[in-house]
Amino acid sequence: MLKLYSRLAVVLFLVTSCASKKAKFDDYVFKTKNEEIKYQTAYDKSLKLWNVPYTEENIKTSFGTAHVILAGPKNGKDLVLLHGMDASSTMWYPNIKTLAKNHRIYAIDFIMEPNKSNLTAKPLSSEEIVVYYNEIFDHYKLKKFDIIGASRGGWIATLLASQKNNSIDKIVLLSPAQTFKFIDKVGKTTSALMLKLFPSEKKFGKTLSTFSTHPENISPVYKRQFYLANKYAKSNSSMFKMHPFSDKELQSIQNPVLVLIGDKDVINSEESLERAQKYLAKSKTKIIKDAGHFLTIDQPKITNDAIINFLESNSNFVSLQN
């Protein structure tokens, strides 16, 4: 009964969050041009927090324009970054200096969220999400590349890796949402729901405290952008379709996979790691102490070190928990 209640609560959360406005194909996310300008101004300010050389490119896809941020040495191993929900690619500012040292970075904005990508079609299905990213990979001729996904980005990375004939090498999942199990602590995530329904600075602060053990680490510049994303944008129906992957789907993934979660995470628990260990053929798992859902914010050095050690290691991969 408790499990059923939790699932119903998740459905209620997702359905309510997805209360839709009539999408305008030329402006799917924002209601007004003024909102878009305010948000993108905040985005540009946050991007300066990267503090590494970067370029921005807009790539045409079948569904609209994909915004991609490139950084790192051109001869470095290709590394794709998939951000968390409403966080945009600017969220990698605590990690990018480390990640871009030896890797060629491709940080891709998800096309159905507030960022600089622009959806000009109807909302994407899971199958179309795969097509969207593969068109970007094909544009850059990415082969045998690594990928890091945070939260919803982790779910998308898993979706991409479960496809036959994908070009992914190693995978890092940072507290992936709805990937191995449904949301762990549904009750505690209601602050995010209330923020969506009635956005305010106070509710935003409460939400950050729920998802992060160290919200004080968040740059005020990025915090402003993230707040505007929650204020102006509505979560879309793709969240409703984010079900945990089946045993068979997980078993199909033969890539080396690193799964990191925080010990105070409200989205995942040790059950997530146990399922990863059981069904992913080449998995490593680790619990980051004194960290919540926002691993890259709460413990950036520990998270960065774990990622780099994994990506640059040639060791054998066996299921273990640290």
Secondary structure, 3 states (H helix, E strand, C coil): CHHHHHHHHHHHHHHHHCCCCCCECCECCCCCHHHHHHHHHHHHHHHHHHCCCEEEEEEEECCEEEEEEEECCCCCEEEEEECCCCCCHHHHCCCHHHHCCCEEEEEECCCCCCCCCEECCCCCCHHHHHHHHHHHHHHCCCCCEEEEEECHHHHHHHHHHCCCCCCEEEEEEECCCCCCCCCCCCHHHHHHHHHHHCCCHHHHHHHHHHHCCCHHHCCHHHHHHHHHHHHHCCCCHHHHHCCCCCHHHHHCCCCEEEEEEECCCCCCCHHHHHHHHHHCCEEEEEEECCCCCCHHHHCHHHHHHHHHHHHCCCCCCCCCEC
